[in-house]
Amino acid sequence: MVIVRKREYLDGLKSIISYIAFDSVTRAKQFKQQLDLKIENLVYFPYKYRQSLHHNNKEVRDLIFKGYTIVYRINNDEKKIEILEIFKWTK
């Protein structure tokens, strides 16, 4: 399977990394490296994480990472995993 990162995800990640970098560039880099590793491992276990609470589709999943939700879709027909968005739930 191939990992495809959608524009909405990339834009959200850029904002998060910029925010973390205000405090520490090192932590921002570590955050991105650790998140990339989690995402790359989806190739081996795409159904590891729960079905998304935000979509009514068993192929759409929520990966939770350090308080952030990464929504991704498994497309078995095209043999790809699409990383759709990243956000942090706030009240």
Residue pairs with C-beta under 8 A, 6 or more apart in sequence:
1 42
1 43
1 46
1 79
1 80
1 81
2 79
2 80
2 81
3 39
3 40
3 42
3 43
3 80
3 81
3 83
4 80
4 81
4 82
4 83
5 39
5 83
6 82
6 83
6 84
6 85
8 84
8 85
9 70
9 83
9 84
9 85
9 86
12 85
12 86
12 87
13 32
13 35
13 86
16 31
16 68
16 86
16 88
17 28
17 31
17 32
18 28
20 27
20 28
20 31
21 27
21 28
31 66
34 65
35 65
35 70
38 63
38 65
38 70
39 63
39 70
39 72
39 83
42 48
42 63
42 72
42 81
43 81
46 61
46 74
46 81
47 61
47 74
49 61
49 62
49 63
49 64
50 61
50 62
51 57
51 58
51 60
51 61
51 62
52 60
52 61
52 62
52 71
53 62
54 60
54 62
54 69
54 71
55 71
57 73
59 73
59 74
59 75
59 76
60 71
60 72
60 73
60 74
60 84
61 71
61 72
61 73
61 74
62 69
62 70
62 71
63 69
63 70
63 71
63 72
64 70
67 88
68 86
68 87
68 88
69 86
69 87
69 88
69 89
70 83
70 85
70 86
71 83
71 84
71 85
71 86
72 81
72 82
72 83
72 84
73 81
73 82
73 84
74 81
75 81
75 82
